[in-house]
Amino acid sequence: MPFDGTSYPDLSVPSYVALSYALRHKETWPKGFTWNYRYCSGCALGLAVGLWPRNVKFAYSLPTSVYAEVQAPLRWYSAWVPTLNIRPEHVADALDTWIAKGQPR
């Protein structure tokens, strides 16, 4: 991104834009973080806590509508199977959709 003239968000400040970016860029993930949507510590919430440990309140403010958007196409599966298929990019896409609707950044 920086090489093509576009900018990237400030990852030192908690924001949904920064979280979306981090979800798409594993090199920004805290050491030891492993993606596993099945567990809070391994999903976007866990990533947010890892990125901004002094602002846990932000991590817990993630909108439930984002998670609903991620899971909607997979609802016909059992409750257990879809979580294995959900990738960080799926959550980032849903977060971007939510942001585009004019939600707080």
PyMOL CGO cylinders between C-alpha atoms (Angstrom):
from pymol import cmd
from pymol.cgo import CYLINDER

trace = [
    CYLINDER, 0.00, 0.00, 0.00, 2.54, 2.67, 0.90, 0.3, 1, 1, 1, 1, 1, 1,
    CYLINDER, 2.54, 2.67, 0.90, 4.37, 2.02, -2.36, 0.3, 1, 1, 1, 1, 1, 1,
    CYLINDER, 4.37, 2.02, -2.36, 1.35, 2.71, -4.55, 0.3, 1, 1, 1, 1, 1, 1,
    CYLINDER, 1.35, 2.71, -4.55, 0.49, 6.04, -2.95, 0.3, 1, 1, 1, 1, 1, 1,
    CYLINDER, 0.49, 6.04, -2.95, -2.40, 4.80, -0.81, 0.3, 1, 1, 1, 1, 1, 1,
    CYLINDER, -2.40, 4.80, -0.81, -2.29, 5.01, 2.94, 0.3, 1, 1, 1, 1, 1, 1,
    CYLINDER, -2.29, 5.01, 2.94, -3.05, 2.52, 5.63, 0.3, 1, 1, 1, 1, 1, 1,
    CYLINDER, -3.05, 2.52, 5.63, -4.69, 3.14, 9.01, 0.3, 1, 1, 1, 1, 1, 1,
    CYLINDER, -4.69, 3.14, 9.01, -2.78, 4.00, 12.16, 0.3, 1, 1, 1, 1, 1, 1,
    CYLINDER, -2.78, 4.00, 12.16, -2.67, 0.67, 13.97, 0.3, 1, 1, 1, 1, 1, 1,
    CYLINDER, -2.67, 0.67, 13.97, -1.67, 2.29, 17.24, 0.3, 1, 1, 1, 1, 1, 1,
    CYLINDER, -1.67, 2.29, 17.24, -5.19, 3.71, 17.58, 0.3, 1, 1, 1, 1, 1, 1,
    CYLINDER, -5.19, 3.71, 17.58, -8.16, 1.34, 18.01, 0.3, 1, 1, 1, 1, 1, 1,
    CYLINDER, -8.16, 1.34, 18.01, -10.65, 1.69, 15.16, 0.3, 1, 1, 1, 1, 1, 1,
    CYLINDER, -10.65, 1.69, 15.16, -12.80, -0.57, 13.04, 0.3, 1, 1, 1, 1, 1, 1,
    CYLINDER, -12.80, -0.57, 13.04, -10.88, 0.54, 9.95, 0.3, 1, 1, 1, 1, 1, 1,
    CYLINDER, -10.88, 0.54, 9.95, -7.60, -0.45, 11.60, 0.3, 1, 1, 1, 1, 1, 1,
    CYLINDER, -7.60, -0.45, 11.60, -9.06, -3.77, 12.73, 0.3, 1, 1, 1, 1, 1, 1,
    CYLINDER, -9.06, -3.77, 12.73, -10.30, -4.52, 9.21, 0.3, 1, 1, 1, 1, 1, 1,
    CYLINDER, -10.30, -4.52, 9.21, -6.83, -3.77, 7.88, 0.3, 1, 1, 1, 1, 1, 1,
    CYLINDER, -6.83, -3.77, 7.88, -5.18, -5.96, 10.51, 0.3, 1, 1, 1, 1, 1, 1,
    CYLINDER, -5.18, -5.96, 10.51, -7.55, -8.84, 9.75, 0.3, 1, 1, 1, 1, 1, 1,
    CYLINDER, -7.55, -8.84, 9.75, -6.28, -8.79, 6.16, 0.3, 1, 1, 1, 1, 1, 1,
    CYLINDER, -6.28, -8.79, 6.16, -2.60, -8.44, 7.05, 0.3, 1, 1, 1, 1, 1, 1,
    CYLINDER, -2.60, -8.44, 7.05, -1.18, -11.22, 9.22, 0.3, 1, 1, 1, 1, 1, 1,
    CYLINDER, -1.18, -11.22, 9.22, 2.10, -9.37, 9.58, 0.3, 1, 1, 1, 1, 1, 1,
    CYLINDER, 2.10, -9.37, 9.58, 0.26, -6.92, 11.86, 0.3, 1, 1, 1, 1, 1, 1,
    CYLINDER, 0.26, -6.92, 11.86, -0.96, -9.64, 14.22, 0.3, 1, 1, 1, 1, 1, 1,
    CYLINDER, -0.96, -9.64, 14.22, 0.50, -9.80, 17.72, 0.3, 1, 1, 1, 1, 1, 1,
    CYLINDER, 0.50, -9.80, 17.72, 3.07, -12.51, 18.31, 0.3, 1, 1, 1, 1, 1, 1,
    CYLINDER, 3.07, -12.51, 18.31, 1.35, -15.75, 19.24, 0.3, 1, 1, 1, 1, 1, 1,
    CYLINDER, 1.35, -15.75, 19.24, -2.07, -14.83, 17.83, 0.3, 1, 1, 1, 1, 1, 1,
    CYLINDER, -2.07, -14.83, 17.83, -3.62, -17.65, 15.82, 0.3, 1, 1, 1, 1, 1, 1,
    CYLINDER, -3.62, -17.65, 15.82, -6.87, -17.27, 13.91, 0.3, 1, 1, 1, 1, 1, 1,
    CYLINDER, -6.87, -17.27, 13.91, -9.67, -19.59, 15.07, 0.3, 1, 1, 1, 1, 1, 1,
    CYLINDER, -9.67, -19.59, 15.07, -13.16, -18.13, 14.72, 0.3, 1, 1, 1, 1, 1, 1,
    CYLINDER, -13.16, -18.13, 14.72, -14.52, -20.81, 17.04, 0.3, 1, 1, 1, 1, 1, 1,
    CYLINDER, -14.52, -20.81, 17.04, -12.96, -19.11, 20.08, 0.3, 1, 1, 1, 1, 1, 1,
    CYLINDER, -12.96, -19.11, 20.08, -13.12, -15.47, 21.18, 0.3, 1, 1, 1, 1, 1, 1,
    CYLINDER, -13.12, -15.47, 21.18, -9.38, -15.38, 21.73, 0.3, 1, 1, 1, 1, 1, 1,
    CYLINDER, -9.38, -15.38, 21.73, -8.78, -16.38, 18.11, 0.3, 1, 1, 1, 1, 1, 1,
    CYLINDER, -8.78, -16.38, 18.11, -11.32, -14.22, 16.29, 0.3, 1, 1, 1, 1, 1, 1,
    CYLINDER, -11.32, -14.22, 16.29, -11.60, -10.48, 15.63, 0.3, 1, 1, 1, 1, 1, 1,
    CYLINDER, -11.60, -10.48, 15.63, -12.29, -9.84, 19.30, 0.3, 1, 1, 1, 1, 1, 1,
    CYLINDER, -12.29, -9.84, 19.30, -9.11, -11.64, 20.31, 0.3, 1, 1, 1, 1, 1, 1,
    CYLINDER, -9.11, -11.64, 20.31, -7.13, -9.83, 17.62, 0.3, 1, 1, 1, 1, 1, 1,
    CYLINDER, -7.13, -9.83, 17.62, -8.44, -6.47, 18.85, 0.3, 1, 1, 1, 1, 1, 1,
    CYLINDER, -8.44, -6.47, 18.85, -7.47, -7.33, 22.44, 0.3, 1, 1, 1, 1, 1, 1,
    CYLINDER, -7.47, -7.33, 22.44, -4.02, -8.36, 21.23, 0.3, 1, 1, 1, 1, 1, 1,
    CYLINDER, -4.02, -8.36, 21.23, -3.53, -5.22, 19.17, 0.3, 1, 1, 1, 1, 1, 1,
    CYLINDER, -3.53, -5.22, 19.17, -4.88, -2.83, 21.80, 0.3, 1, 1, 1, 1, 1, 1,
    CYLINDER, -4.88, -2.83, 21.80, -4.56, -4.50, 25.22, 0.3, 1, 1, 1, 1, 1, 1,
    CYLINDER, -4.56, -4.50, 25.22, -5.07, -1.21, 27.03, 0.3, 1, 1, 1, 1, 1, 1,
    CYLINDER, -5.07, -1.21, 27.03, -8.39, -0.68, 25.29, 0.3, 1, 1, 1, 1, 1, 1,
    CYLINDER, -8.39, -0.68, 25.29, -10.26, -3.93, 25.87, 0.3, 1, 1, 1, 1, 1, 1,
    CYLINDER, -10.26, -3.93, 25.87, -13.52, -1.96, 25.92, 0.3, 1, 1, 1, 1, 1, 1,
    CYLINDER, -13.52, -1.96, 25.92, -13.06, -1.30, 22.18, 0.3, 1, 1, 1, 1, 1, 1,
    CYLINDER, -13.06, -1.30, 22.18, -12.65, -5.02, 21.47, 0.3, 1, 1, 1, 1, 1, 1,
    CYLINDER, -12.65, -5.02, 21.47, -15.91, -5.80, 23.23, 0.3, 1, 1, 1, 1, 1, 1,
    CYLINDER, -15.91, -5.80, 23.23, -17.71, -3.06, 21.28, 0.3, 1, 1, 1, 1, 1, 1,
    CYLINDER, -17.71, -3.06, 21.28, -17.52, -5.00, 18.01, 0.3, 1, 1, 1, 1, 1, 1,
    CYLINDER, -17.52, -5.00, 18.01, -21.02, -4.93, 16.55, 0.3, 1, 1, 1, 1, 1, 1,
    CYLINDER, -21.02, -4.93, 16.55, -22.94, -8.20, 16.60, 0.3, 1, 1, 1, 1, 1, 1,
    CYLINDER, -22.94, -8.20, 16.60, -24.31, -7.29, 13.16, 0.3, 1, 1, 1, 1, 1, 1,
    CYLINDER, -24.31, -7.29, 13.16, -20.80, -7.84, 11.76, 0.3, 1, 1, 1, 1, 1, 1,
    CYLINDER, -20.80, -7.84, 11.76, -20.76, -11.39, 13.08, 0.3, 1, 1, 1, 1, 1, 1,
    CYLINDER, -20.76, -11.39, 13.08, -24.29, -11.97, 11.79, 0.3, 1, 1, 1, 1, 1, 1,
    CYLINDER, -24.29, -11.97, 11.79, -23.19, -10.76, 8.34, 0.3, 1, 1, 1, 1, 1, 1,
    CYLINDER, -23.19, -10.76, 8.34, -20.24, -13.16, 8.36, 0.3, 1, 1, 1, 1, 1, 1,
    CYLINDER, -20.24, -13.16, 8.36, -22.31, -16.15, 9.37, 0.3, 1, 1, 1, 1, 1, 1,
    CYLINDER, -22.31, -16.15, 9.37, -25.42, -15.47, 7.25, 0.3, 1, 1, 1, 1, 1, 1,
    CYLINDER, -25.42, -15.47, 7.25, -24.23, -17.27, 4.09, 0.3, 1, 1, 1, 1, 1, 1,
    CYLINDER, -24.23, -17.27, 4.09, -23.20, -20.27, 6.19, 0.3, 1, 1, 1, 1, 1, 1,
    CYLINDER, -23.20, -20.27, 6.19, -26.33, -20.65, 8.34, 0.3, 1, 1, 1, 1, 1, 1,
    CYLINDER, -26.33, -20.65, 8.34, -27.59, -23.73, 6.55, 0.3, 1, 1, 1, 1, 1, 1,
    CYLINDER, -27.59, -23.73, 6.55, -24.70, -25.69, 8.10, 0.3, 1, 1, 1, 1, 1, 1,
    CYLINDER, -24.70, -25.69, 8.10, -24.79, -26.94, 11.63, 0.3, 1, 1, 1, 1, 1, 1,
    CYLINDER, -24.79, -26.94, 11.63, -23.83, -24.41, 14.28, 0.3, 1, 1, 1, 1, 1, 1,
    CYLINDER, -23.83, -24.41, 14.28, -20.36, -25.98, 14.59, 0.3, 1, 1, 1, 1, 1, 1,
    CYLINDER, -20.36, -25.98, 14.59, -19.21, -26.41, 10.99, 0.3, 1, 1, 1, 1, 1, 1,
    CYLINDER, -19.21, -26.41, 10.99, -19.31, -22.79, 9.73, 0.3, 1, 1, 1, 1, 1, 1,
    CYLINDER, -19.31, -22.79, 9.73, -16.83, -21.55, 12.28, 0.3, 1, 1, 1, 1, 1, 1,
    CYLINDER, -16.83, -21.55, 12.28, -14.16, -23.75, 10.73, 0.3, 1, 1, 1, 1, 1, 1,
    CYLINDER, -14.16, -23.75, 10.73, -14.67, -22.02, 7.37, 0.3, 1, 1, 1, 1, 1, 1,
    CYLINDER, -14.67, -22.02, 7.37, -14.71, -18.40, 8.51, 0.3, 1, 1, 1, 1, 1, 1,
    CYLINDER, -14.71, -18.40, 8.51, -11.48, -16.64, 7.64, 0.3, 1, 1, 1, 1, 1, 1,
    CYLINDER, -11.48, -16.64, 7.64, -10.20, -13.24, 8.84, 0.3, 1, 1, 1, 1, 1, 1,
    CYLINDER, -10.20, -13.24, 8.84, -11.01, -11.80, 5.40, 0.3, 1, 1, 1, 1, 1, 1,
    CYLINDER, -11.01, -11.80, 5.40, -14.68, -12.74, 5.83, 0.3, 1, 1, 1, 1, 1, 1,
    CYLINDER, -14.68, -12.74, 5.83, -14.85, -10.73, 9.04, 0.3, 1, 1, 1, 1, 1, 1,
    CYLINDER, -14.85, -10.73, 9.04, -12.94, -7.85, 7.44, 0.3, 1, 1, 1, 1, 1, 1,
    CYLINDER, -12.94, -7.85, 7.44, -15.42, -7.82, 4.52, 0.3, 1, 1, 1, 1, 1, 1,
    CYLINDER, -15.42, -7.82, 4.52, -18.37, -7.71, 6.92, 0.3, 1, 1, 1, 1, 1, 1,
    CYLINDER, -18.37, -7.71, 6.92, -16.70, -4.99, 8.96, 0.3, 1, 1, 1, 1, 1, 1,
    CYLINDER, -16.70, -4.99, 8.96, -16.05, -2.95, 5.81, 0.3, 1, 1, 1, 1, 1, 1,
    CYLINDER, -16.05, -2.95, 5.81, -19.71, -3.34, 4.80, 0.3, 1, 1, 1, 1, 1, 1,
    CYLINDER, -19.71, -3.34, 4.80, -20.79, -2.16, 8.23, 0.3, 1, 1, 1, 1, 1, 1,
    CYLINDER, -20.79, -2.16, 8.23, -18.42, 0.84, 8.05, 0.3, 1, 1, 1, 1, 1, 1,
    CYLINDER, -18.42, 0.84, 8.05, -19.64, 1.72, 4.53, 0.3, 1, 1, 1, 1, 1, 1,
    CYLINDER, -19.64, 1.72, 4.53, -23.19, 1.98, 5.87, 0.3, 1, 1, 1, 1, 1, 1,
    CYLINDER, -23.19, 1.98, 5.87, -22.03, 4.99, 7.85, 0.3, 1, 1, 1, 1, 1, 1,
    CYLINDER, -22.03, 4.99, 7.85, -21.30, 3.34, 11.15, 0.3, 1, 1, 1, 1, 1, 1,
    CYLINDER, -21.30, 3.34, 11.15, -18.70, 4.71, 13.55, 0.3, 1, 1, 1, 1, 1, 1,
    CYLINDER, -18.70, 4.71, 13.55, -15.11, 4.09, 12.56, 0.3, 1, 1, 1, 1, 1, 1,
]
cmd.load_cgo(trace, "trace")
